[in-house]
Amino acid sequence: MHAAGAHWAPAGRVRPALEVADIVRRFGDELLSSHALGFEQRRALEHIALCRTARLGGHVDVCPECGLQRPAYNSCRDRHCPKCQWLLSERWLDSRLERMLPVHHFHVVFTLPSELRLLTMYNRRALFQLLFESGTTALKMLGADDRRLGAELGITAVLHTWSRDLGFHPHIHCVVTGGGLAPDGSWVRTRPGFLFPVRVLGKLFRGIFLGRLKRLADRGELCFVGKCSPLASRGEWLRFIDKLYRKRWNVYSKKPFGGIEGVHRYLAKYTHRIAISNRRLIHFDDRAVVFHTRHTRTASLPPLAFLARFFSHVLPRNFVRIRHFGLYASANVNGRLQHARALLEHKSASRRPPDTTVNPETDLHDEPDWVTRYRNATGIDLRCCPNCGASLHRFTLVPEPAPPAFVLSRAPAEAA
């Protein structure tokens, strides 16, 4: 059970003064009455409103020595909640670090052009899936090309759908091994600091995406509604596709990470990120929500516009936003990935950052609970009184019987 103090924060860790949940509780009913939200969006809205409140129950820690009482309410565990990602991220990282190869990794970003954003809004599941397939297929094709690398890469891809101002901006971040496993079983390294030419990668990505997009349209699997309804005309659709073929698609390749530790820092930062963190909020009232964007810049949106943008990034039900391909695919975990590690481990002094070593004798059933993880990450033991150090006694808080924060009418799950 994941819980955290509702009115308390450990020494040295300052709780954000504002939370997305505060804005949801203040303007959630108005948003529901004025905007057409899908069932998944409405469910996320209710979860965030109730997260770590007495409605979900929890526990209270009491110190028998000094009398300290510290309530802690249960979290909603919604993957779109700004307060519920830390534990999920830690657990995921522990499992992934056992699979990461001890080589440098590249960071490659595939972004859909702005002309496709509206179509993607109405066809989220299909086009998000296509974005994953096209970007990773382009990487695997160039990796397998004998003129470039001639080997199978390892790829971890993460879907993000937002910009810093919460605009709809679908793109995937890919962590790519700096080399691959050749058909003859040898390990082939990339050139220092260079993976593939980004223009070549961009053209290949564009071709794969548009080719498969046309097939989806030919099979009648795309939804042309709202502002996309003109694309239902064959002539408009062909002109739209032609325009996209003539446009340069942005693919960005950053410098390689500094070893497995750099990959770990990246994954911890990106994998379980949501549209906006509570720490970026500055102020909100009935007129505006003000938040940090990039560097020292800020943005201001009316509260309903802010919430509408935030919940536009809720993913379709059961959609997987972190995926693995090539050597990192599940099918290769006990085969080609192990072979690649055997080739590389003698060249690497350590396979993991010092503070993230996983005990190979510990199975999933014996993994540390969230309190132990918190102590390992912060040095703070939540079982001890922060005032006198005595062991705390814990008592369960049952959920408060109260009317729901919002009335959610049951509706079919989103088809897109």
N, C-alpha and C positions, 0 to 999 in steps of 0.2 A: 504494500500500500504506500503510495507516494503522498506525503503530506508536508506542509510547511507552515510555519507560524503565520497567523493572520495579522498579528500586530507586533511582531518581533522579528529582528534580524540579528544574526551573529555579529559579534564585534568585528569591525574591519570590513563588513559587507553592508553597504547602505542600500536599503530597499528603494526602488524608484518612487518618487513622490506621486507620480501619476501612472495609471495603468489603462490599457485598452479596455479592460473590464469596467472601469469607472465610466467610460464613454458609452459602452454598451448598455450599462444599467440606466444611464441617464436618457439615452436617445433610442434604445432598442425598440420600444413600442412604436415610436414614430417612424422608425425605419421600416418596420413590418407593415405599417399601414400605407406607406407611400411608395414602397419599392417592391417589385416582384422578385422575391428570393426563392430559390429552389429549396427542396427539403433539406439537402445537406448543408446549405448555408444557414437555414433557420435552426437546424440542430446545433451547428457550431456556435451560433449566436447564443443559444440558451446555455450551452456548456460553458462558454467563457463567462457569462453573467453569473453562473453559480459556482465557478471554480474557487476553491478554498474559502467557502463560506459555510456557515452553520447548517445550511440546507443539505450539504453532502456528508455531514458528520465528521468525525475525526477523533482527536484525543487531547487530553490536557496533561502536561508534565508538571508535577508538584515536587518541590524540594522539601524534604522532611526537616532540614536544618534551618534554612533561612525563610521558608515559607513562600518562595517564588512560585508563581503559577504561570504557565506558558501554554496557551491554547494553540493547537495546530489543526487546521481543517484539511480534509482530503481534497486532492486535485481532481479535475475533470478528465485528465488524460487525453484530451482531444489534440490531435496532431496540429491543429491550427491555433492552439492557445499559446500566447507568448510566455506563459508561466510553466508549461508542462513539457518542455523539450529537453531539459538538462539530463534527467535520468535516462530517457530514451537514447540520447546521444552517447552517454557514457557506456551503456550496455552495447550499443551498436558498435562503438569504436573498439571495445574489447574483442568482439567477435571478428571485426575486420582486420585488426592488427595482426592476428594470427595468420592471415592470408596474404598480407602485403609482401611483395618481393623486395629484397634489400638492394634496390637500384634507385637512381634518380627518376623522378616522375615529372611529366609535363602537365601544364594546366591549359586546356583548350576549351574555348567557349563558342558554341554554335547559337546564333541568334536568328529568329525569324524576322524578315523584313516587315516594316510597319504596314504595308498593304495587306498582309495576311492576318493582322490581329483581329479584325472584326469577324472574319470567317472562323478563326480559331475560337473566339468567344462562343459561337453558336455550335461548334463541333469540338468541344474540349477533349473528350476522350480520344477520338480518332486522330486529331492533329497533334496532341501531345505524344501519343504513341508513335506517330509518323516522325515527329521531331527526334525522338530517341533512336528510332530505326535508321533514319537518314544520316544523322551525325556519326553514330558509331559504325555504321556500314562503311561510310567514307573513310574513317580511320582504319578500319580493318582491311579495306581494299588496298589503300596505299601501303599499309604495313606488309601485306602479302605480296606486293609487287616486287619482283626480283631486282628491278632497276633502282629501288629505293631501300628496302630493308629485307624483304623476302622472309618475313617471320610473323608469328602470331603475337599480337600485343595483348596486354592486360588493361582493361578499361573499367573504371567506375564512373557512372554518369548520374548527375543530380539535376532534377528539374526545378527551375525557378521561374516564376511567372510575373515578377514585379520589378519595377524600377525603384529608385530611392524615394520618389514622390508617390509611390503606390500605384503608378500607372500600370496598365496591362502590358507586359513586355516579356513574352515567353522566350526562354533560352535554356540551354543545358550547359552545366559545367562538367567537364570530363577530366578525370585524373588518369593519365596515360603513362604506362611504363616506358622508360627510356631505352627500349630494346624489346626483343621478342624471341620466342622459341622457334627456331628454323625447322623445316621438315626433317632434316637429318638428326635432330635432337640437340643441336648446339645452340648456344645463346649468342644472339647478334645484337651488338650495342648500336645505338644511334650515334650520329656525329655529335661532338660536344656542343651543348647549347642549342641544338637544332633538331626538330622532329620532321616536319614536312613543310613545303612552301604553302603559306596560308591562302594564296590566290588559287593554287591548284586544289587545295582542300575545299575552298569555298565553292568553286565551280562544280566539283564532284558532289558536294552536299546539295547544292541547288538542283543539279540534274536528277539525283536520286529522289529528292523530296517531291519535285514537280512531276516526275514520271509516275510516282505512286499516288500523288494527289489526283492526277487525271484519271487513274484507274478507279479510285474511290468515287469520283464523280460519274464515271461511265457506268458503274454498278449501282448508282443511286444511293450511295451511302453517306452523302453529305447533305446537310440541312441548309437550305437557302431561305432564310426568313429575315424579317426586320430590314435593316439597312443592307443586308446581303441578298435580298430578294431579286435585284436586277441580274445577279449572276446565274439565275435559273435559265436565262436566255442563252442559247447556244452561242450566239454571236458575241454577247458580252463576256461569256466565260472564256472563249478563245482569245479575245483581246486582253482579258485579265491575265491569263497564263502567259501570253506573249510578252506582256509588260514585265512580268516576273522573271522570265528568261533573260531579258535584256538588262535587268538590274544586277548590280554586283551585291552578292550576299556576304555579310560580315562574318568572318571567322577570326577569332583572336587567339593567338598562342603566346602564353607568357613564358618567361624564362623558367628553366627547370627548377624544381624544389631542391633544397639542399639536403638530400638523403631522406630516409624514412621519417626522420623527425619533422622535416618540413611538410611532408605529406600528412602526418598526424595533425599538425597545427591547422593545415588547410581543412581537413575533414572535420575537425572539431568546430571550425568556424562556419562551414557551409552546409553540412549534410542535413541538419535539423533546424535550419533557420526558417523563420516564418516571415510574413510580409513586413512586419515592423516589430521591433522589440520595445518593451516598455521604457527602456532607458533613453530612447530617442524622443519621447514625448516631452514637451516643454510646458504647454499650457492649453487649457480648453475652457470654453464657456459656451453660452447659447449661440454665439456668432461664429466661432472659429476654433479649430484644433491646430495648434502650432507644434511643429516637430522638426528635428534635425534631418537634413538630407545628406549632403556630402561636405566634408571638411567643416567649415564654420557656417555654411549656408543653411537656411531654414525654409520651410514651406508652410503655407496656411490654407486650410480647407474648411468649408462649413461642416459642422458635425455630421450631418447626414451624408454629405459627399465623401467625407473621410471614411465612415462606416461602409458605405456602398463600395468604395474602392477596396477596403480591407477584405470584405467578404466576397469580392469578385475573384479572390485568389484561393477560395476554398476548392479543393480538388474533387473530382467525381468520386463516388463511393468506391472504396477498395482499389483506387488507382495507386500503383506503386511509383513513388517519385525518386527512389534510389535504386539503380539497377547496375548489374555487372555483366561484362561482356568479355569475349576472348578468353585469355588465361584466367581471368577472375570470375568467369561464369561458373555457376554451380556445377555444371557438368564436368568441369576440368579440375575441381578442387582436389579430388583424390587421384588424379592422373597427371596430366601435363603440368599443372601448377606445382605439384610436388617435385616433378622432374626438374623444372626450371629452378626451384629453390635449391635443390641439391647441387646444381651447377654453380649457383651464385653464393651459397652460404660461406664457402671458404674464403671469399673475397670481402666479406662483410664481417666486421668485428661484433656487431650486434644487429639483431633483426628488429629491435623495438627501442623507442625512447626510454631513458632510464626510469622514468616515473610511471610507465604504463606497462610494465612487464606482467604478463599473464602466466599464472602457474599452470603448466600443462597437465598437472595431475588433478586440477579442479574442474569438474564437469559442470554443465549448465545448471544442474540441480543444487550445486553448492556455491553458486555465485553469490557475492556479498550483497546484503540488502542495501537499501538506499541510504540508511544512516551510516553504514560503513563506507560506502562510496563517498559520501559527503565528508566524512572525517579524512579519508585518504586524499581528497582533492583540496580541502581547506585547512586541515589540521585541527578542526573544531569537532569535539565529540558532543553530539546533541543529547547523549544519555547523561551528561554531567551538567550540574548547575553552573551557569556562567558567572555566578556571584561567589559561591563558596567551594565549588568543585565536588560537592556531594552527589551521589547517585540519585537520579530523579525517579520518582514513582509515576507510572503512567496509568491514566484512567480513560476509558473510552467515552467519547461523546457521540450519542446517537443523533442521526439526522433530525433536524427540527421539522415538525409538521407545519407546513406553511403553503399557501397558494403558490403555484409556479411563477417564476419571474416573467415568463411570456407565455401566451397561449399559442401553441403551434398546431395548426390544423394539419392532420396527416395528409400527405400527398405522395404520389409515386416518386421514386428516386429519379434523379436526373438521367435522361437517356443519353445525353452527350458525354 
